């Protein structure tokens, strides 16, 4: 089924325990700061019900019923490209995939790891994962993913922590009908707007001592013992003020939560890994590569807006024809299209998930896309700030503009170049101010994994054998002939047979 927005909103009135700014939240739908993420999350149900986007977001299950395409396991390059288009369309709409993004990537990772565990260990996790997938599809459940543990002393592994053993989510009891889990997950986007969460380990585990932390399961967010601690939002304004003063944050800042599991019971049918520490790397890496595709797709849409804001400010400041400004804008356009192209290539040149009938995004291209975005973000911010000038730092707020006593002075002295209104210049300046805030810069660098995480994937995913074979062939070092790419090429010295050299020339 495809739920309506009204059905989705009603589902959030489920008795969940949410805290924000020291107060218990009675209803997330009407809370003055959490409401913004509820509105953005609701876009996940607006777009599938919109006739213009129905064919993109909606597909059929085996029973011929409409289901959300994002809840389907990707089995081809075309599936990944469509998934990417859903991500980009959702972000362009300032929502639309904010709610489901982490959950569907966690679900895909569970499918990959469950298949491998079943084949090697004789477990039956695939049946559980697929039963849960069908439940999500039939009920059109809003699902998030909880991956990042609080970690404690990061120099120590999960089982070696000193203060307590709950810095990583773990099993504390195994019962006949399920397990009891304890711990906390952090940086979990859009949690107040989700119905359920899939919990995965955030790292590979080294040995048997880590087995209680090798854990994957799904849980309703109103389950007993689940506590959602929402972090302080960027802005605390009325809706009208927020959309003027913080247009990005007001529309699409995914309220982050720490999810506390205070001895939460999970029935066995919702458990997708429990103790198989050898496979925690599989499930963690599978999630990471799927989520990097989301990240690079999300960033493609964000960079369109970011680059567009720089172009608007150049126009409103009357400097768009200067060569050094055009050079900066050209770099921003290159940056935007590079990330978009790499994310698309990750889908086109996808890889088979070993032991399954699923495909995963190309590891190299997906990580290069995310790294390219994060590594260059601060330089992009520098260019945008340079083009915009100082006005985004001190731009008047909505209350200033809306005050009839002082508005004439703002209108006169902060006027834009001929042909543009003062109001448009102020709105563009507020957009730049919001984008350049510390929240968005930090979140965009670390979202979907840090630069160090991408570097690790790029190093271990690189085809060093091919690179070395290329160098060996040119340097006439034996060994390149065994490489599957370079070994098919002819010997360098016999590529072309020429007559003997005329030695009469003086060199």
C-alpha positions as CSV (number, residue, x, y, z in Angstrom):
1,X,0.0,0.0,0.0
2,X,0.9,3.7,-0.3
3,X,-0.1,5.6,2.8
4,X,-1.5,9.1,2.5
5,X,0.1,12.0,4.4
6,X,-2.8,12.0,6.8
7,X,-2.3,8.3,7.6
8,X,1.4,8.8,8.1
9,X,0.9,11.7,10.5
10,X,-1.7,9.8,12.5
11,X,0.8,6.9,12.9
12,X,3.1,9.1,14.8
13,X,0.7,9.4,17.7
14,X,1.8,6.1,19.1
15,X,3.0,6.9,22.7
16,X,6.7,7.1,21.8
17,X,9.1,8.6,24.4
18,X,10.8,11.7,22.9
19,X,12.8,14.4,24.8
20,X,13.9,17.8,23.4
21,X,15.6,20.6,25.3
22,X,15.0,18.9,28.6
23,X,11.3,18.5,28.2
24,X,9.3,15.4,27.4
25,X,7.5,15.8,24.0
26,X,3.8,15.1,24.1
27,X,3.3,15.1,20.4
28,X,6.1,15.4,17.8
29,X,3.6,16.6,15.2
30,X,3.0,19.9,17.0
31,X,6.3,20.5,18.8
32,X,7.7,23.9,17.9
33,X,11.1,22.7,16.8
34,X,10.6,19.0,16.0
35,X,7.7,19.8,13.7
36,X,10.1,20.9,10.9
37,X,11.4,17.4,10.5
38,X,7.9,15.9,10.7
39,X,7.0,18.2,7.7
40,X,10.1,17.1,5.8
41,X,9.5,13.4,6.6
42,X,5.9,13.8,5.4
43,X,7.3,14.5,1.9
44,X,8.1,10.8,1.7
45,X,4.4,10.4,1.4
46,X,3.6,13.5,-0.6
47,X,5.7,12.5,-3.6
48,X,4.4,8.9,-4.1
49,X,0.9,10.3,-4.0
50,X,1.6,13.0,-6.6
51,X,0.7,11.9,-10.1
52,X,3.8,13.6,-11.5
53,X,6.1,11.4,-9.4
54,X,4.0,8.2,-9.1
55,X,5.9,6.3,-11.7
56,X,9.2,7.1,-10.1
57,X,8.4,6.3,-6.5
58,X,5.7,3.6,-6.8
59,X,6.0,0.0,-8.1
60,X,4.1,-3.2,-7.8
61,X,4.8,-6.2,-5.5
62,X,4.2,-9.8,-6.4
63,X,0.5,-9.5,-5.5
64,X,0.1,-6.6,-7.9
65,X,-0.3,-4.0,-5.1
66,X,1.3,-0.6,-5.1
67,X,4.4,-0.3,-2.9
68,X,7.2,2.2,-2.4
69,X,10.0,1.5,-4.9
70,X,12.6,2.4,-2.3
71,X,11.6,-0.7,-0.2
72,X,12.5,-3.0,-3.1
73,X,16.0,-4.7,-3.1
74,X,18.1,-3.4,-6.0
75,X,19.0,-6.1,-8.5
76,X,20.2,-4.2,-11.5
77,X,21.9,-1.0,-12.6
78,X,18.5,0.3,-13.6
79,X,17.2,-0.2,-10.1
80,X,20.2,1.7,-8.7
81,X,19.7,4.6,-11.2
82,X,16.0,4.8,-10.3
83,X,16.9,4.7,-6.6
84,X,19.4,7.6,-7.2
85,X,16.7,9.6,-9.1
86,X,14.3,9.1,-6.1
87,X,17.0,10.5,-3.8
88,X,17.7,13.5,-6.0
89,X,14.1,14.3,-6.6
90,X,13.4,14.0,-2.9
91,X,16.2,16.4,-2.0
92,X,15.2,18.9,-4.7
93,X,11.8,18.9,-3.0
94,X,13.4,19.6,0.4
95,X,12.4,16.2,1.8
96,X,11.0,13.2,0.1
97,X,13.7,10.7,1.2
98,X,14.9,12.3,4.4
99,X,12.9,9.7,6.4
100,X,13.6,6.5,4.4
101,X,17.2,7.0,3.4
102,X,19.1,5.3,6.2
103,X,16.4,2.7,6.8
104,X,16.4,1.3,3.2
105,X,20.2,1.2,3.1
106,X,20.2,-0.7,6.4
107,X,17.6,-3.1,4.9
108,X,19.7,-3.7,1.8
109,X,22.7,-4.4,4.0
110,X,20.7,-6.9,6.1
111,X,19.8,-8.7,2.9
112,X,23.4,-9.0,1.7
113,X,24.7,-10.2,5.1
114,X,21.8,-12.5,5.8
115,X,22.3,-14.3,2.5
116,X,26.0,-14.9,3.2
117,X,25.3,-16.1,6.8
118,X,22.6,-18.5,5.7
119,X,24.8,-20.0,3.0
120,X,27.9,-20.4,5.3
121,X,26.3,-21.1,8.7
122,X,22.9,-22.6,7.9
123,X,21.0,-19.8,9.6
124,X,17.6,-18.6,8.4
125,X,18.0,-14.8,8.5
126,X,17.0,-14.2,4.9
127,X,13.5,-15.4,5.6
128,X,13.3,-12.9,8.5
129,X,14.6,-10.0,6.5
130,X,12.3,-10.7,3.6
131,X,9.3,-11.1,5.9
132,X,10.1,-7.8,7.4
133,X,10.6,-6.2,4.0
134,X,7.1,-7.4,3.0
135,X,5.7,-6.0,6.2
136,X,7.3,-2.6,5.4
137,X,5.9,-2.7,1.9
138,X,2.4,-3.7,2.9
139,X,2.1,-1.2,5.7
140,X,4.2,1.6,4.0
141,X,6.2,2.0,7.2
142,X,8.5,5.0,7.7
143,X,11.8,3.4,8.5
144,X,15.2,4.9,9.6
145,X,18.5,3.2,10.3
146,X,20.6,3.5,13.4
147,X,24.3,2.7,12.8
148,X,26.6,4.9,14.8
149,X,27.4,3.8,18.4
150,X,28.5,6.3,21.0
151,X,31.9,4.4,21.2
152,X,33.2,5.7,24.6
153,X,37.0,5.4,24.5
154,X,37.6,5.1,20.8
155,X,41.1,3.5,21.3
156,X,39.3,0.5,22.8
157,X,37.2,-2.1,21.1
158,X,33.6,-2.7,22.3
159,X,34.3,-5.5,24.7
160,X,37.4,-3.8,26.2
161,X,35.7,-0.6,27.4
162,X,36.5,0.3,31.0
163,X,33.7,2.6,32.3
164,X,30.9,0.2,31.2
165,X,30.1,-2.3,28.4
166,X,27.2,-0.4,26.8
167,X,29.0,2.1,24.6
168,X,28.1,-0.2,21.8
169,X,24.6,-1.7,21.5
170,X,24.7,-5.3,22.7
171,X,22.7,-8.3,23.7
172,X,22.3,-8.6,27.5
173,X,19.9,-11.6,27.6
174,X,18.8,-14.3,25.2
175,X,15.3,-15.7,25.8
176,X,13.2,-18.4,24.1
177,X,11.1,-15.8,22.3
178,X,13.7,-13.0,21.7
179,X,16.6,-11.0,23.0
180,X,17.1,-8.0,25.3
181,X,19.4,-5.2,24.1
182,X,21.0,-2.3,25.8
183,X,23.1,0.7,24.6
184,X,22.7,3.8,22.5
185,X,23.0,5.0,18.9
186,X,23.7,8.7,18.0
187,X,23.4,11.0,15.0
188,X,20.3,9.3,13.8
189,X,18.6,11.6,11.3
190,X,14.8,12.1,11.2
191,X,14.2,9.7,14.1
192,X,11.2,11.6,15.5
193,X,9.4,11.2,12.2
194,X,10.1,7.4,11.7
195,X,7.8,4.6,12.7
196,X,10.6,2.0,13.1
197,X,14.4,1.7,13.0
198,X,16.8,-1.0,11.8
199,X,19.8,-1.2,14.1
200,X,23.2,-2.4,12.7
201,X,26.7,-2.6,14.1
202,X,28.9,0.3,13.2
203,X,32.2,-1.6,12.9
204,X,33.7,-4.9,12.1
205,X,34.4,-7.2,15.1
206,X,37.7,-8.9,15.8
207,X,36.8,-12.1,17.6
208,X,34.4,-14.2,19.7
209,X,34.7,-11.7,22.6
210,X,32.8,-9.2,20.4
211,X,29.9,-11.6,19.6
212,X,27.3,-9.8,21.9
213,X,27.9,-6.6,19.8
214,X,27.4,-8.3,16.4
215,X,23.8,-7.4,16.3
216,X,21.2,-6.4,13.8
217,X,17.5,-6.0,14.4
218,X,14.4,-3.9,13.7
219,X,12.3,-2.2,16.4
220,X,9.2,0.0,16.5
221,X,10.2,3.4,18.0
222,X,7.4,3.3,20.5
223,X,8.7,0.0,22.0
224,X,9.1,-0.1,25.8
225,X,12.5,1.0,26.8
226,X,13.3,3.0,23.6
227,X,14.0,6.7,24.4
228,X,14.6,9.3,21.7
229,X,16.7,12.2,22.8
230,X,16.4,14.9,20.1
231,X,19.4,17.3,19.9
232,X,19.1,21.1,20.0
233,X,17.8,22.4,16.7
234,X,19.6,25.1,14.7
235,X,16.8,27.7,15.0
236,X,13.8,28.3,17.3
237,X,11.5,30.5,15.3
238,X,7.9,30.6,14.1
239,X,7.3,28.9,10.8
240,X,7.0,32.2,8.9
241,X,10.3,33.6,10.4
242,X,12.1,30.3,9.9
243,X,11.5,30.1,6.2
244,X,12.9,33.6,5.7
245,X,15.8,33.5,8.1
246,X,16.9,29.8,7.7
247,X,15.3,28.5,4.5
248,X,17.3,25.2,4.3
249,X,17.2,24.4,8.1
250,X,13.5,25.2,8.3
251,X,12.6,23.0,5.4
252,X,15.0,20.1,5.6
253,X,17.2,19.9,8.7
254,X,16.8,16.3,9.8
255,X,16.5,16.5,13.6
256,X,19.1,14.2,15.1
257,X,18.5,11.9,17.9
258,X,20.3,9.7,20.4
259,X,18.3,6.5,20.6
260,X,18.7,4.8,24.0
261,X,17.9,1.1,24.3
262,X,17.1,0.6,28.0
263,X,16.8,-3.2,28.1
264,X,14.5,-3.4,25.1
265,X,13.0,-6.7,24.2
266,X,13.2,-7.7,20.5
267,X,11.4,-10.8,19.2
268,X,13.4,-13.3,17.2
269,X,11.6,-12.6,14.0
270,X,12.9,-9.1,14.1
271,X,16.6,-10.2,14.7
272,X,18.8,-10.3,11.6
273,X,22.2,-11.0,13.2
274,X,23.0,-12.1,16.7
275,X,26.5,-13.2,17.6
276,X,27.9,-13.9,14.1
277,X,30.8,-11.6,14.7
278,X,32.6,-12.8,11.5
279,X,29.9,-11.2,9.4
280,X,29.7,-7.8,11.1
281,X,32.2,-6.4,8.5
282,X,29.9,-7.6,5.7
283,X,26.8,-5.9,7.0
284,X,28.7,-2.7,8.0
285,X,30.4,-2.4,4.6
286,X,27.3,-3.1,2.7
287,X,25.4,-0.4,4.5
288,X,28.3,2.0,4.0
289,X,28.4,1.5,0.2
290,X,24.6,1.9,-0.2
291,X,24.6,4.9,2.0
292,X,27.4,6.6,0.1
293,X,25.2,6.4,-3.0
294,X,22.5,8.2,-1.1
295,X,25.0,10.7,0.2
296,X,26.4,11.5,-3.2
297,X,22.9,11.8,-4.6
298,X,21.8,14.0,-1.8
299,X,24.8,16.2,-2.3
300,X,24.1,16.5,-6.0
301,X,20.8,18.2,-5.3
302,X,22.3,20.3,-2.4
303,X,25.2,21.5,-4.6
304,X,22.7,22.7,-7.3
305,X,21.2,25.0,-4.7
306,X,24.5,26.0,-3.3
307,X,26.0,26.8,-6.6
308,X,22.8,28.6,-7.6
309,X,22.9,30.8,-4.5
310,X,26.4,31.9,-5.5
311,X,25.2,32.8,-9.0
312,X,22.2,34.7,-7.6
313,X,24.5,36.7,-5.2
314,X,26.8,37.5,-8.1
315,X,23.9,38.8,-10.1
316,X,22.3,40.7,-7.2
317,X,25.7,42.3,-6.3
318,X,26.2,43.3,-9.9
319,X,29.5,41.5,-10.3
320,X,28.5,38.4,-12.5
321,X,30.5,39.7,-15.5
322,X,33.9,40.1,-13.8
323,X,36.4,37.4,-14.9
324,X,37.5,36.3,-11.4
325,X,33.8,35.9,-10.4
326,X,33.1,33.8,-13.5
327,X,36.1,31.7,-12.7
328,X,34.8,31.0,-9.2
329,X,31.3,30.2,-10.6
330,X,32.9,27.9,-13.2
331,X,34.7,26.0,-10.4
332,X,31.4,25.6,-8.5
333,X,29.6,24.3,-11.6
334,X,32.5,21.8,-12.2
335,X,32.3,20.7,-8.5
336,X,28.5,20.2,-8.7
337,X,28.6,18.2,-11.9
338,X,31.6,16.1,-10.9
339,X,29.7,14.8,-7.8
340,X,26.6,14.2,-9.8
341,X,28.5,12.3,-12.6
342,X,30.4,10.2,-10.1
343,X,27.2,9.1,-8.3
344,X,25.6,8.2,-11.6
345,X,28.6,6.2,-12.7
346,X,28.5,4.3,-9.4
347,X,25.0,3.0,-10.5
348,X,25.9,2.4,-14.1
349,X,29.1,0.4,-13.3
350,X,27.5,-1.4,-10.3
351,X,28.9,-4.6,-8.8
352,X,27.3,-7.9,-7.8
353,X,27.0,-8.5,-4.1
354,X,28.9,-11.9,-3.8
355,X,26.6,-14.8,-2.9
356,X,23.4,-12.8,-3.6
357,X,21.3,-11.7,-6.6
358,X,21.6,-8.1,-5.4
359,X,23.8,-5.4,-6.9
360,X,25.7,-2.7,-4.9
361,X,27.0,0.7,-6.1
362,X,30.5,0.7,-7.5
363,X,32.7,1.0,-4.3
364,X,35.3,3.2,-5.9
365,X,33.0,5.7,-7.6
366,X,30.6,6.0,-4.7
367,X,33.4,6.7,-2.3
368,X,35.1,9.1,-4.7
369,X,31.9,11.0,-5.1
370,X,31.4,11.4,-1.4
371,X,35.1,12.2,-0.8
372,X,35.1,14.8,-3.7
373,X,32.1,16.5,-2.1
374,X,33.4,16.5,1.5
375,X,37.1,17.4,0.6
376,X,36.0,20.4,-1.4
377,X,33.1,21.7,0.6
378,X,35.0,24.3,2.6
379,X,36.6,25.7,-0.5
380,X,33.2,26.0,-2.1
381,X,32.0,27.8,1.0
382,X,35.0,30.2,0.7
383,X,34.1,31.0,-2.9
384,X,30.4,31.5,-2.1
385,X,31.3,33.8,0.8
386,X,33.8,35.7,-1.4
387,X,31.2,36.2,-4.1
388,X,28.5,37.2,-1.7
389,X,30.5,39.7,0.2
390,X,29.8,40.6,3.9
391,X,26.1,40.9,3.7
392,X,25.2,37.3,4.7
393,X,27.0,37.8,8.0
394,X,24.9,40.8,9.0
395,X,21.8,40.4,6.8
396,X,18.6,41.6,8.5
397,X,16.1,39.1,9.8
398,X,12.5,38.6,8.9
399,X,11.3,40.6,11.9
400,X,13.5,43.6,10.7
401,X,12.1,43.4,7.2
402,X,8.5,43.0,8.4
403,X,8.7,46.2,10.6
404,X,7.2,49.1,8.7
405,X,9.2,51.7,10.7
406,X,12.6,50.4,9.6
407,X,11.9,48.6,6.4
408,X,12.2,51.7,4.2
409,X,15.8,52.1,5.3
410,X,16.6,48.4,4.6
411,X,14.8,48.7,1.3
412,X,16.9,51.8,0.3
413,X,20.3,51.0,1.6
414,X,20.5,47.3,1.0
415,X,19.1,47.5,-2.5
416,X,20.4,45.1,-5.1
417,X,21.7,45.8,-8.6
418,X,19.2,47.2,-11.1
419,X,16.5,44.7,-12.0
420,X,16.6,42.8,-8.7
421,X,14.6,43.6,-5.6
422,X,16.0,44.2,-2.2
423,X,13.8,41.5,-0.8
424,X,15.3,38.9,-3.3
425,X,18.8,40.0,-2.4
426,X,18.1,39.6,1.3
427,X,16.5,36.1,0.8
428,X,19.5,34.9,-1.2
429,X,21.8,36.3,1.5
430,X,19.8,34.4,4.2
431,X,20.2,31.2,2.1
432,X,24.0,31.7,2.0
433,X,24.1,32.5,5.7
434,X,22.1,29.3,6.5
435,X,24.2,27.1,4.2
436,X,27.5,28.4,5.6
437,X,26.5,27.8,9.2
438,X,28.5,25.4,11.3
439,X,25.7,22.8,11.4
440,X,25.5,22.3,7.7
441,X,29.3,22.4,7.2
442,X,30.0,19.8,9.9
443,X,27.0,17.6,9.0
444,X,27.9,17.6,5.3
445,X,31.5,16.6,6.0
446,X,30.6,13.8,8.4
447,X,27.3,12.6,7.0
448,X,27.5,9.1,5.4
449,X,30.9,8.7,6.9
450,X,34.0,10.8,7.5
451,X,36.8,11.5,5.0
452,X,38.9,8.9,6.8
453,X,36.1,6.3,6.1
454,X,36.1,7.1,2.4
455,X,39.9,7.0,2.3
456,X,39.9,3.5,3.9
457,X,37.3,2.2,1.3
458,X,39.3,3.8,-1.5
459,X,42.6,2.2,-0.4
460,X,41.1,-1.3,0.1
461,X,38.9,-1.0,-2.9
462,X,41.6,0.1,-5.4
463,X,42.8,-2.4,-8.0
464,X,46.5,-2.1,-7.0
465,X,47.3,-5.2,-9.2
466,X,46.1,-3.4,-12.3
467,X,48.0,-0.2,-11.4
468,X,51.2,-2.0,-10.8
469,X,50.8,-4.0,-14.0
470,X,50.5,-0.8,-15.9
471,X,53.7,0.5,-14.4
472,X,55.5,-2.8,-14.9
473,X,54.5,-3.0,-18.6
474,X,55.9,0.5,-19.3
475,X,59.0,-0.1,-17.2
476,X,59.6,-3.6,-18.8
477,X,59.3,-5.4,-15.5
478,X,58.1,-8.9,-15.7
479,X,54.7,-9.8,-14.1
480,X,52.2,-7.6,-15.9
481,X,51.4,-10.4,-18.3
482,X,49.3,-12.1,-15.6
483,X,47.0,-9.1,-15.1
484,X,43.5,-9.6,-16.6
485,X,43.5,-6.1,-18.1
486,X,47.1,-5.5,-19.1
487,X,48.0,-9.1,-19.8
488,X,45.9,-9.0,-23.1
489,X,48.1,-6.2,-24.5
490,X,51.0,-7.0,-26.8
491,X,54.6,-6.9,-25.6
492,X,55.7,-3.2,-25.7
493,X,58.8,-3.9,-27.8
494,X,57.0,-5.8,-30.5
495,X,54.0,-3.6,-30.9
496,X,55.2,-2.3,-34.3
497,X,58.0,-3.9,-36.4
498,X,60.1,-1.3,-38.2
499,X,63.1,-1.7,-40.6
500,X,66.6,-1.5,-38.9
501,X,67.7,1.9,-37.8
502,X,69.8,3.9,-40.2
503,X,73.0,4.4,-38.2
504,X,74.4,7.1,-40.6
505,X,72.6,9.8,-38.6
506,X,74.7,11.7,-36.1
507,X,72.7,11.9,-32.8
